Structure formats: structure tokens, C-alpha cells
């Protein structure tokens, strides 16, 4: 996912914690330099994009496009 609003190295920790709490998410990695969030999904889990976007918003960032 593109994530807008991350502007320092410390920004991503809270975002990763909130995304990791989404059911079915095995982990996540955010990079503020690239303004991207990679989400790792547990095997056989179904994760709703809306839940990821909600976690991004809860972390006070703006979700952009889902990247492949």
C-alpha cells in the first residue's frame, strides 16, 4: 500500500503495530522513505482491504493505492 504522511524513521512503528493487529495479518513492514507498507498475510487467511485502510487511518496516515 502507498501510505502518505510518514515523514520520519519513527513514524512507521505505530502503523506496523496497528496493521499487525488486523485479523489474518502475520506482520507488516513500513518504509517512510518509500511511503509504502507491505502486509504479510497468514496462510489461508482472508484480509479485507478496508481493515488495512482503517488501520492506516487510525495511525493518522492516509492510505493510497494498493500496490501489487
Backbone as XML, in Angstrom:
<?xml version="1.0"?>
<chain id="A" units="angstrom">
  <residue number="1" name="UNK">
    <atom name="N" x="0.833" y="-1.175" z="0.000"/>
    <atom name="CA" x="0.000" y="0.000" z="0.000"/>
    <atom name="C" x="0.879" y="1.241" z="0.000"/>
  </residue>
  <residue number="2" name="UNK">
    <atom name="N" x="0.415" y="2.264" z="-0.697"/>
    <atom name="CA" x="1.029" y="3.572" z="-0.553"/>
    <atom name="C" x="0.495" y="4.153" z="0.759"/>
  </residue>
  <residue number="3" name="UNK">
    <atom name="N" x="1.371" y="4.843" z="1.481"/>
    <atom name="CA" x="0.949" y="5.489" z="2.724"/>
    <atom name="C" x="1.535" y="6.887" z="2.736"/>
  </residue>
  <residue number="4" name="UNK">
    <atom name="N" x="0.673" y="7.865" z="2.861"/>
    <atom name="CA" x="1.111" y="9.254" z="2.862"/>
    <atom name="C" x="1.057" y="9.818" z="4.279"/>
  </residue>
  <residue number="5" name="UNK">
    <atom name="N" x="2.052" y="10.640" z="4.604"/>
    <atom name="CA" x="2.096" y="11.282" z="5.912"/>
    <atom name="C" x="3.249" y="10.811" z="6.779"/>
  </residue>
  <residue number="6" name="UNK">
    <atom name="N" x="3.920" y="9.725" z="6.379"/>
    <atom name="CA" x="5.104" y="9.284" z="7.124"/>
    <atom name="C" x="6.278" y="10.158" z="6.696"/>
  </residue>
  <residue number="7" name="UNK">
    <atom name="N" x="6.884" y="10.844" z="7.658"/>
    <atom name="CA" x="7.984" y="11.733" z="7.284"/>
    <atom name="C" x="9.229" y="11.595" z="8.163"/>
  </residue>
  <residue number="8" name="UNK">
    <atom name="N" x="9.280" y="10.543" z="8.967"/>
    <atom name="CA" x="10.471" y="10.331" z="9.800"/>
    <atom name="C" x="10.618" y="8.843" z="10.100"/>
  </residue>
  <residue number="9" name="UNK">
    <atom name="N" x="11.807" y="8.417" z="10.520"/>
    <atom name="CA" x="12.027" y="6.995" z="10.791"/>
    <atom name="C" x="11.142" y="6.437" z="11.901"/>
  </residue>
  <residue number="10" name="UNK">
    <atom name="N" x="10.725" y="7.253" z="12.838"/>
    <atom name="CA" x="9.901" y="6.772" z="13.941"/>
    <atom name="C" x="8.432" y="6.625" z="13.617"/>
  </residue>
  <residue number="11" name="UNK">
    <atom name="N" x="8.020" y="7.106" z="12.466"/>
    <atom name="CA" x="6.600" y="7.094" z="12.098"/>
    <atom name="C" x="6.029" y="5.700" z="11.913"/>
  </residue>
  <residue number="12" name="UNK">
    <atom name="N" x="6.826" y="4.803" z="11.421"/>
    <atom name="CA" x="6.282" y="3.524" z="10.985"/>
    <atom name="C" x="5.956" y="2.549" z="12.109"/>
  </residue>
  <residue number="13" name="UNK">
    <atom name="N" x="6.543" y="2.709" z="13.285"/>
    <atom name="CA" x="6.322" y="1.751" z="14.367"/>
    <atom name="C" x="4.867" y="1.615" z="14.775"/>
  </residue>
  <residue number="14" name="UNK">
    <atom name="N" x="4.197" y="2.729" z="14.997"/>
    <atom name="CA" x="2.787" y="2.694" z="15.378"/>
    <atom name="C" x="1.913" y="2.138" z="14.270"/>
  </residue>
  <residue number="15" name="UNK">
    <atom name="N" x="2.240" y="2.482" z="13.045"/>
    <atom name="CA" x="1.486" y="1.980" z="11.896"/>
    <atom name="C" x="1.604" y="0.460" z="11.824"/>
  </residue>
  <residue number="16" name="UNK">
    <atom name="N" x="2.807" y="-0.057" z="11.929"/>
    <atom name="CA" x="3.002" y="-1.506" z="11.869"/>
    <atom name="C" x="2.247" y="-2.208" z="12.993"/>
  </residue>
  <residue number="17" name="UNK">
    <atom name="N" x="2.260" y="-1.643" z="14.195"/>
    <atom name="CA" x="1.546" y="-2.260" z="15.319"/>
    <atom name="C" x="0.050" y="-2.350" z="15.051"/>
  </residue>
  <residue number="18" name="UNK">
    <atom name="N" x="-0.532" y="-1.287" z="14.508"/>
    <atom name="CA" x="-1.974" y="-1.288" z="14.234"/>
    <atom name="C" x="-2.332" y="-2.257" z="13.106"/>
  </residue>
  <residue number="19" name="UNK">
    <atom name="N" x="-1.519" y="-2.304" z="12.076"/>
    <atom name="CA" x="-1.785" y="-3.212" z="10.959"/>
    <atom name="C" x="-1.589" y="-4.664" z="11.402"/>
  </residue>
  <residue number="20" name="UNK">
    <atom name="N" x="-0.570" y="-4.912" z="12.210"/>
    <atom name="CA" x="-0.318" y="-6.274" z="12.698"/>
    <atom name="C" x="-1.477" y="-6.802" z="13.540"/>
  </residue>
  <residue number="21" name="UNK">
    <atom name="N" x="-2.266" y="-5.904" z="14.126"/>
    <atom name="CA" x="-3.400" y="-6.307" z="14.960"/>
    <atom name="C" x="-4.627" y="-6.720" z="14.134"/>
  </residue>
  <residue number="22" name="UNK">
    <atom name="N" x="-4.614" y="-6.458" z="12.828"/>
    <atom name="CA" x="-5.734" y="-6.830" z="11.959"/>
    <atom name="C" x="-5.765" y="-8.350" z="11.827"/>
  </residue>
  <residue number="23" name="UNK">
    <atom name="N" x="-6.927" y="-8.925" z="11.967"/>
    <atom name="CA" x="-7.094" y="-10.374" z="11.880"/>
    <atom name="C" x="-6.591" y="-10.895" z="10.535"/>
  </residue>
  <residue number="24" name="UNK">
    <atom name="N" x="-5.742" y="-11.918" z="10.592"/>
    <atom name="CA" x="-5.196" y="-12.525" z="9.387"/>
    <atom name="C" x="-3.853" y="-11.980" z="8.963"/>
  </residue>
  <residue number="25" name="UNK">
    <atom name="N" x="-3.424" y="-10.872" z="9.560"/>
    <atom name="CA" x="-2.135" y="-10.281" z="9.209"/>
    <atom name="C" x="-1.044" y="-10.961" z="10.031"/>
  </residue>
  <residue number="26" name="UNK">
    <atom name="N" x="-0.028" y="-11.473" z="9.338"/>
    <atom name="CA" x="1.088" y="-12.144" z="10.005"/>
    <atom name="C" x="2.189" y="-11.156" z="10.365"/>
  </residue>
  <residue number="27" name="UNK">
    <atom name="N" x="2.194" y="-9.997" z="9.735"/>
    <atom name="CA" x="3.200" y="-8.977" z="10.004"/>
    <atom name="C" x="3.140" y="-7.901" z="8.942"/>
  </residue>
  <residue number="28" name="UNK">
    <atom name="N" x="3.864" y="-6.831" z="9.191"/>
    <atom name="CA" x="3.905" y="-5.742" z="8.218"/>
    <atom name="C" x="5.240" y="-5.014" z="8.324"/>
  </residue>
  <residue number="29" name="UNK">
    <atom name="N" x="5.580" y="-4.299" z="7.265"/>
    <atom name="CA" x="6.818" y="-3.535" z="7.217"/>
    <atom name="C" x="6.530" y="-2.240" z="6.488"/>
  </residue>
  <residue number="30" name="UNK">
    <atom name="N" x="6.722" y="-1.129" z="7.196"/>
    <atom name="CA" x="6.510" y="0.182" z="6.591"/>
    <atom name="C" x="7.856" y="0.856" z="6.360"/>
  </residue>
  <residue number="31" name="UNK">
    <atom name="N" x="7.977" y="1.552" z="5.253"/>
    <atom name="CA" x="9.178" y="2.321" z="4.954"/>
    <atom name="C" x="8.770" y="3.754" z="4.672"/>
  </residue>
  <residue number="32" name="UNK">
    <atom name="N" x="9.230" y="4.649" z="5.534"/>
    <atom name="CA" x="8.831" y="6.054" z="5.384"/>
    <atom name="C" x="9.491" y="6.703" z="4.178"/>
  </residue>
  <residue number="33" name="UNK">
    <atom name="N" x="10.697" y="6.240" z="3.798"/>
    <atom name="CA" x="11.370" y="6.833" z="2.639"/>
    <atom name="C" x="10.601" y="6.563" z="1.350"/>
  </residue>
  <residue number="34" name="UNK">
    <atom name="N" x="10.073" y="5.344" z="1.229"/>
    <atom name="CA" x="9.334" y="4.956" z="0.019"/>
    <atom name="C" x="7.839" y="5.205" z="0.152"/>
  </residue>
  <residue number="35" name="UNK">
    <atom name="N" x="7.406" y="5.582" z="1.360"/>
    <atom name="CA" x="5.977" y="5.825" z="1.620"/>
    <atom name="C" x="5.145" y="4.589" z="1.291"/>
  </residue>
  <residue number="36" name="UNK">
    <atom name="N" x="5.639" y="3.421" z="1.739"/>
    <atom name="CA" x="4.954" y="2.173" z="1.426"/>
    <atom name="C" x="4.800" y="1.297" z="2.660"/>
  </residue>
  <residue number="37" name="UNK">
    <atom name="N" x="3.784" y="0.473" z="2.619"/>
    <atom name="CA" x="3.508" y="-0.510" z="3.655"/>
    <atom name="C" x="3.339" y="-1.862" z="2.979"/>
  </residue>
  <residue number="38" name="UNK">
    <atom name="N" x="4.122" y="-2.844" z="3.421"/>
    <atom name="CA" x="3.988" y="-4.215" z="2.939"/>
    <atom name="C" x="3.279" y="-5.005" z="4.028"/>
  </residue>
  <residue number="39" name="UNK">
    <atom name="N" x="2.237" y="-5.730" z="3.644"/>
    <atom name="CA" x="1.459" y="-6.523" z="4.595"/>
    <atom name="C" x="1.643" y="-7.997" z="4.260"/>
  </residue>
  <residue number="40" name="UNK">
    <atom name="N" x="2.013" y="-8.771" z="5.284"/>
    <atom name="CA" x="2.180" y="-10.214" z="5.135"/>
    <atom name="C" x="0.944" y="-10.890" z="5.735"/>
  </residue>
  <residue number="41" name="UNK">
    <atom name="N" x="0.301" y="-11.726" z="4.938"/>
    <atom name="CA" x="-0.948" y="-12.362" z="5.346"/>
    <atom name="C" x="-0.682" y="-13.816" z="5.717"/>
  </residue>
  <residue number="42" name="UNK">
    <atom name="N" x="-1.298" y="-14.255" z="6.800"/>
    <atom name="CA" x="-1.176" y="-15.652" z="7.226"/>
    <atom name="C" x="-1.742" y="-16.577" z="6.157"/>
  </residue>
  <residue number="43" name="UNK">
    <atom name="N" x="-1.185" y="-17.786" z="6.072"/>
    <atom name="CA" x="-1.661" y="-18.764" z="5.097"/>
    <atom name="C" x="-3.152" y="-19.021" z="5.297"/>
  </residue>
  <residue number="44" name="UNK">
    <atom name="N" x="-3.871" y="-19.056" z="4.213"/>
    <atom name="CA" x="-5.314" y="-19.328" z="4.202"/>
    <atom name="C" x="-6.159" y="-18.249" z="4.870"/>
  </residue>
  <residue number="45" name="UNK">
    <atom name="N" x="-5.558" y="-17.121" z="5.224"/>
    <atom name="CA" x="-6.325" y="-16.033" z="5.843"/>
    <atom name="C" x="-6.864" y="-15.114" z="4.747"/>
  </residue>
  <residue number="46" name="UNK">
    <atom name="N" x="-7.990" y="-14.518" z="5.043"/>
    <atom name="CA" x="-8.570" y="-13.522" z="4.139"/>
    <atom name="C" x="-8.575" y="-12.196" z="4.885"/>
  </residue>
  <residue number="47" name="UNK">
    <atom name="N" x="-7.863" y="-11.236" z="4.336"/>
    <atom name="CA" x="-7.768" y="-9.913" z="4.950"/>
    <atom name="C" x="-8.482" y="-8.925" z="4.048"/>
  </residue>
  <residue number="48" name="UNK">
    <atom name="N" x="-9.357" y="-8.162" z="4.626"/>
    <atom name="CA" x="-10.134" y="-7.168" z="3.881"/>
    <atom name="C" x="-9.313" y="-5.885" z="3.745"/>
  </residue>
  <residue number="49" name="UNK">
    <atom name="N" x="-9.231" y="-5.370" z="2.526"/>
    <atom name="CA" x="-8.518" y="-4.109" z="2.293"/>
    <atom name="C" x="-9.043" y="-2.994" z="3.188"/>
  </residue>
  <residue number="50" name="UNK">
    <atom name="N" x="-10.335" y="-2.987" z="3.432"/>
    <atom name="CA" x="-10.935" y="-1.933" z="4.254"/>
    <atom name="C" x="-10.370" y="-1.955" z="5.672"/>
  </residue>
  <residue number="51" name="UNK">
    <atom name="N" x="-10.056" y="-3.137" z="6.184"/>
    <atom name="CA" x="-9.473" y="-3.244" z="7.523"/>
    <atom name="C" x="-8.061" y="-2.672" z="7.553"/>
  </residue>
  <residue number="52" name="UNK">
    <atom name="N" x="-7.297" y="-2.899" z="6.492"/>
    <atom name="CA" x="-5.939" y="-2.349" z="6.409"/>
    <atom name="C" x="-6.007" y="-0.829" z="6.289"/>
  </residue>
  <residue number="53" name="UNK">
    <atom name="N" x="-6.889" y="-0.338" z="5.438"/>
    <atom name="CA" x="-7.049" y="1.108" z="5.267"/>
    <atom name="C" x="-7.494" y="1.756" z="6.578"/>
  </residue>
  <residue number="54" name="UNK">
    <atom name="N" x="-8.379" y="1.105" z="7.313"/>
    <atom name="CA" x="-8.836" y="1.629" z="8.604"/>
    <atom name="C" x="-7.673" y="1.704" z="9.591"/>
  </residue>
  <residue number="55" name="UNK">
    <atom name="N" x="-6.803" y="0.704" z="9.598"/>
    <atom name="CA" x="-5.634" y="0.718" z="10.490"/>
    <atom name="C" x="-4.680" y="1.846" z="10.105"/>
  </residue>
  <residue number="56" name="UNK">
    <atom name="N" x="-4.500" y="2.072" z="8.811"/>
    <atom name="CA" x="-3.644" y="3.171" z="8.345"/>
    <atom name="C" x="-4.217" y="4.505" z="8.815"/>
  </residue>
  <residue number="57" name="UNK">
    <atom name="N" x="-5.529" y="4.679" z="8.668"/>
    <atom name="CA" x="-6.176" y="5.920" z="9.108"/>
    <atom name="C" x="-6.083" y="6.091" z="10.617"/>
  </residue>
  <residue number="58" name="UNK">
    <atom name="N" x="-6.232" y="4.988" z="11.355"/>
    <atom name="CA" x="-6.147" y="5.043" z="12.812"/>
    <atom name="C" x="-4.756" y="5.496" z="13.264"/>
  </residue>
  <residue number="59" name="UNK">
    <atom name="N" x="-3.739" y="5.191" z="12.463"/>
    <atom name="CA" x="-2.367" y="5.612" z="12.761"/>
    <atom name="C" x="-2.117" y="7.056" z="12.311"/>
  </residue>
  <residue number="60" name="UNK">
    <atom name="N" x="-3.177" y="7.720" z="11.843"/>
    <atom name="CA" x="-3.117" y="9.120" z="11.391"/>
    <atom name="C" x="-2.330" y="9.318" z="10.096"/>
  </residue>
  <residue number="61" name="UNK">
    <atom name="N" x="-2.407" y="8.324" z="9.219"/>
    <atom name="CA" x="-1.812" y="8.435" z="7.899"/>
    <atom name="C" x="-2.909" y="8.281" z="6.848"/>
  </residue>
  <residue number="62" name="UNK">
    <atom name="N" x="-2.556" y="8.582" z="5.615"/>
    <atom name="CA" x="-3.519" y="8.492" z="4.516"/>
    <atom name="C" x="-3.128" y="7.315" z="3.619"/>
  </residue>
  <residue number="63" name="UNK">
    <atom name="N" x="-4.072" y="6.431" z="3.410"/>
    <atom name="CA" x="-3.830" y="5.281" z="2.539"/>
    <atom name="C" x="-3.968" y="5.711" z="1.097"/>
  </residue>
  <residue number="64" name="UNK">
    <atom name="N" x="-3.028" y="5.248" z="0.291"/>
    <atom name="CA" x="-3.084" y="5.493" z="-1.144"/>
    <atom name="C" x="-3.495" y="4.222" z="-1.847"/>
  </residue>
  <residue number="65" name="UNK">
    <atom name="N" x="-2.903" y="4.009" z="-2.978"/>
    <atom name="CA" x="-3.210" y="2.864" z="-3.824"/>
    <atom name="C" x="-2.662" y="1.566" z="-3.229"/>
  </residue>
  <residue number="66" name="UNK">
    <atom name="N" x="-3.381" y="0.476" z="-3.439"/>
    <atom name="CA" x="-2.846" y="-0.846" z="-3.079"/>
    <atom name="C" x="-1.877" y="-1.250" z="-4.175"/>
  </residue>
  <residue number="67" name="UNK">
    <atom name="N" x="-0.642" y="-1.520" z="-3.795"/>
    <atom name="CA" x="0.380" y="-1.882" z="-4.762"/>
    <atom name="C" x="0.467" y="-3.387" z="-4.872"/>
  </residue>
  <residue number="68" name="UNK">
    <atom name="N" x="0.887" y="-3.879" z="-5.995"/>
    <atom name="CA" x="0.993" y="-5.334" z="-6.211"/>
    <atom name="C" x="2.418" y="-5.780" z="-5.961"/>
  </residue>
</chain>
